[in-house]
């Protein structure tokens, strides 16, 4: 229950920033659970436009995150404790393939499907030896230039 609540809080933090998008240009769907026939897949947030779809995998993790692309895992160091988690980049990438297949089977037009992992806590430190991580993992708060 504690993990679900943390996930929900993280999604609420992201919703604040998504609320600034033009409702005429962007459609936002939360907590989608879609069936591919034999199994279900879940999408935290799906952002749709006329030109593309964006899957947002939201993580409300604190501490220091170290993305290990070689092993498809994330190490989290928090309160002097180290834990390993499944790589959310791989999860989001897999969900994008599932959504592409689902849309095709339902007769929707073929549109590009992008994905990003959103870290909702602004104090979380993100580290990775890979450039892919920096293009796919973002803090929920926008960077102001």
C-alpha positions in Angstrom: 0.0 0.0 0.0 2.9 2.3 0.8 4.4 1.9 -2.6 1.1 2.5 -4.4 0.5 5.6 -2.4 4.0 6.9 -3.2 3.4 6.2 -6.9 0.1 8.1 -6.8 1.8 11.0 -5.1 4.4 11.0 -7.8 1.8 11.1 -10.5 0.0 14.0 -8.8 3.2 16.0 -8.8 3.6 15.4 -12.6 -0.1 16.3 -13.2 0.6 19.8 -11.9 3.1 20.5 -14.7 0.9 18.7 -17.3 -2.0 21.0 -16.4 -0.2 23.9 -18.2 -0.5 22.1 -21.6 -3.2 23.3 -24.0 -6.2 21.1 -23.7 -7.0 21.6 -27.4 -3.6 20.2 -28.4 -2.9 17.5 -25.8 -5.0 14.7 -24.4 -3.8 13.2 -21.2 -4.9 9.7 -19.9 -3.9 8.4 -16.5 -3.7 4.9 -15.2 -4.5 3.1 -18.5 -4.9 -0.6 -18.3 -5.2 -2.2 -21.7 -5.6 -5.8 -22.8 -3.5 -7.3 -25.6 -5.7 -10.4 -25.7 -4.1 -12.7 -23.2 -2.5 -10.2 -20.8 -2.9 -6.6 -19.6 -0.4 -3.8 -19.7 -0.5 -0.6 -17.7 0.6 3.0 -18.6 1.0 5.6 -15.8 0.3 8.5 -18.1 -0.3 8.7 -21.8 0.0 12.0 -23.5 -1.6 12.1 -27.0 -1.3 14.7 -29.8 -2.4 14.5 -33.4 1.3 13.7 -34.3 2.6 11.4 -31.6 2.0 9.6 -28.4 4.2 9.9 -25.3 4.2 7.3 -22.5 5.3 8.7 -19.2 6.5 6.2 -16.6 6.4 8.0 -13.3 8.7 7.1 -10.4 8.4 8.7 -7.0 11.9 7.6 -5.8 14.1 9.5 -3.4 17.8 9.4 -2.8 20.4 8.7 -5.4 19.5 6.7 -8.5 22.2 5.0 -10.6 21.0 3.7 -13.9 22.9 0.6 -15.0 22.0 0.0 -18.7 24.3 -3.0 -19.0 22.2 -4.9 -16.4 18.9 -3.2 -17.1 18.5 -2.1 -13.5 18.5 0.9 -11.3 20.3 1.1 -8.0 18.8 3.3 -5.4 20.8 4.6 -2.4 18.5 6.0 0.3 19.1 6.3 4.0 22.3 4.4 3.7 20.5 1.4 2.2 21.1 0.2 -1.4 18.3 -1.5 -3.4 18.0 -2.7 -7.0 15.0 -2.1 -9.2 14.0 -3.2 -12.7 15.1 -0.5 -15.2 12.1 1.8 -15.9 13.5 2.8 -19.3 13.2 -0.9 -20.4 9.7 -1.0 -18.9 8.6 2.1 -20.8 10.2 0.9 -24.0 8.3 -2.4 -23.7 5.0 -0.6 -23.0 5.6 1.5 -26.1 5.8 -1.7 -28.2 2.7 -3.0 -26.5 0.8 0.2 -27.2 1.9 0.2 -30.8 0.6 -3.3 -31.3 -2.7 -2.5 -29.4 -3.3 0.6 -31.6 -2.6 -1.3 -34.8 -5.0 -4.1 -33.7 -7.7 -1.6 -33.0 -7.3 0.1 -36.4 -5.8 3.3 -35.3 -3.4 5.2 -37.5 0.3 4.4 -37.1 1.8 7.3 -35.1 5.2 7.6 -33.5 5.2 6.5 -29.8 7.8 8.1 -27.6 8.5 7.4 -23.9 10.1 9.0 -20.9 10.7 8.1 -17.3 9.7 10.9 -15.0 11.3 11.2 -11.5 8.8 13.2 -9.5 11.0 14.1 -6.6 13.1 17.2 -7.4 15.7 16.3 -4.7 16.4 12.9 -6.3 20.0 12.6 -7.7 20.1 10.8 -11.1 23.4 9.2 -12.3 24.2 7.1 -15.3 27.2 6.3 -17.5 24.9 6.3 -20.5 23.7 9.2 -22.7 20.5 7.3 -23.4 19.5 7.8 -19.7 19.8 11.6 -19.9 17.5 11.7 -22.9 14.9 9.4 -21.4 14.9 10.1 -17.7 13.7 13.6 -16.5 12.7 15.3 -13.3 9.0 16.2 -13.3 9.8 19.9 -12.8 10.7 21.8 -16.0 14.1 23.3 -16.5 13.8 27.1 -16.9 16.2 28.8 -19.3 
